[in-house]
Amino acid sequence: MSAFELLHRNVQQKLWDMKWTELRPIQSQAIVHLLTVGGDCVISSPTASGKTEAAFLPVLSSIADEPQGSVRAMYIGPLKALINDQFRRLEDLCARMDMPVHKWHGDVNVSARRALLDAPSGVLLITPESLEAMFVLRATLLPRLFSNLDFVVIDELHAFLENERGAQLRSQLHRLRLRTGCDPTRIGLSATIGDPERALRWVRPHGSPATLIRSDGEASSVRMRVRGIWKDPESGSDPNTADASLTELARSILLACRGKTNLVFANAKAQIEALADELTTQAAAMNLPDEIVVHHGSLSKERREYAEARLREVAPCTAICSNTLEVGIDVGEISEVVQVSAPWSVASLKQRLGRSGRRADKVRVLRGYFVEERPTEKSDVWDRLHLGFIQGLATIELMLGDFLEAPETEKSHFSTLIHQVLSIIAESGGATAVALHQRAAEGGAFGSVSRPDFSTMLRELGRLDLIEQMTDGTLVLGMKGQKIVGHYSFYAAFNASSEFRVVCGVDEIGTVALPPPPGEHLILAGRRWRVEDVDISRREVLVSAARGRRAPWYQSREGAIHRTVHEKMAQLLIGTLVPRYLDSVAAEILDAARQTAAQCAGFAPRAQPHGSGVRLFVWGGSRIQQTLAMAFAAGSIRFDNEGVGFDVDAKPAQLREFLEAFAHDPKPAALGAFADEQMRLRELGREKFEPFVPSELWRRAFVREQLDIDGAVRIATKFAADLTTEGHAAS
């Protein structure tokens, strides 16, 4: 029997109505698996290859005859915008099937929510945060809502594998099974999974791993061009005037993108805003139509939705955006993807490239732009290596070689565990320590947390008044815990933004982390504003339209760089191949960097005297780099961290002695204690409840998950050997 014949007759009819002539390979594979073999699966194929239909055609076929009684299929997405988009698609798919489709998030109106509560049925689209709110506020309704839940579809699976929201979601699925008795088939969807085996185990922590359903043969061909731009080191000193390199960048992007629909990705929000402003300025100067919109997480919902709507229109549009448009929100047919500066990861670059050429007959187009400062007599080796450009080149080459970073799926996530403990107590009104461990720690999301560590954590929560123990042993929320759970921000396991709202009249523009004082200017949503007033108590910035130029300041969200990316950077610097996709200036930058590398007496990990100190080339990835940096800081060794190496202010003999001692005994516990003492690390940590984690647990998790002790020892041993060669030790 063919895959099409396995589908329910109503689903078949809908496909005929939609004039589908055939199923894509990934869809046929998923239909056969889910409707004959059964069991959890991960559907992995390129963007726009039909993954959503691959999941929902068999899911809807399974529940078509009995869509009532409870929610039968639940779709979980990382963004409200993505849920809204998929809601429209599923409504259309279910139109002939008498299949109710519901969505539930903070922007859904009361009547739509009431329709689900009155008659649980069909398909529900929801975020982890809204599902958390159901546990806390509607726990008694959960059996009625989900008792016959057959399927859970997790979209953009890669967005959940390593972070707090993923741990929260895995915990929620375990809690839902305990609360309702349902054990739905889990289906993950993703275009970018670096290590499928880890993803398969993540989907079902206990029991058999999920089945991988993969199709790599449907991706369109790729056309690329990388342009280099030299920047005058003296330019950009006037904040009201764009430097020449920014102007050149903007003009080049305008000429490349005009008359088409494009996504221009940059890593920093300030960079996005400055570039969007210059694009608008140069479009006017060149008598080109203003086709520029802006999209990032600090803009208001209305501004983001406007940008998404413009991208879906037939009229040309170019969005200057952050990773908010990496995921599969429907933004129409994207002609080209532009990457300004190096992305944080190969996976991110692949996800971004996948937004273009979504039809099978289209070519995916990537344009890379790199602005590098022209070296002067004052430039040091690190400047002359043009590391930003080399990193970008390395990510492109690794992507072309089908490399993707493996996700870190086995973190402790103590912060999220605390969040879930508080949520479970709020859901049940109280629970024993044994019951809490069963419902929170045994579901797989926190499988690495032992019973003794769990008990240590509970004692700390009691000491901090987040929980308290009744005379019969039941744990309930303490006064501080009640206040935390009662706040609307509780349902998110991650830190909510504490930025200032930027308001012009009644129009909310977006948010900024640190607003300029009244009278100064900022750029936001690609437009210029004058700050009229800053209300600290309301965390509001009142602005008016203006002509002054100043990019807003946001906290950095830099990601960790994989070891393979650093290794590829080193290989590029000592190689001879000049990729054909480089323009003449990009090739010139690469050649200049290689000339500098050739003067560094070898380019493997290496230590060499430099001035009165030592220069270390590491090329080991962010975790080894951070480990060595922490060891130097804890040992009172002065250094400059250059991302791929260090300039150390110590004599070679002194540094050799230090490195030998570190290699012999790296003292990981001491490194964890040192990190814990640096309160900046705790206060600026990414995870929301990190301040409540007992120090001993936090320290061990930090060393295990943020450092690479073995890798650092290996590099330190190599450095110590370098420094014992003739003449070095005596320096």
Order of alpha helices (4+ residues) and beta strands (2+ residues): alpha-alpha-alpha-beta-alpha-beta-alpha-beta-alpha-beta-alpha-alpha-beta-alpha-beta-alpha-beta-beta-alpha-beta-alpha-beta-alpha-beta-beta-alpha-beta-alpha-alpha-alpha-alpha-alpha-beta-beta-alpha-beta-beta-beta-beta-beta-alpha-alpha-beta-beta-alpha-beta-beta-alpha-alpha-alpha-alpha-alpha
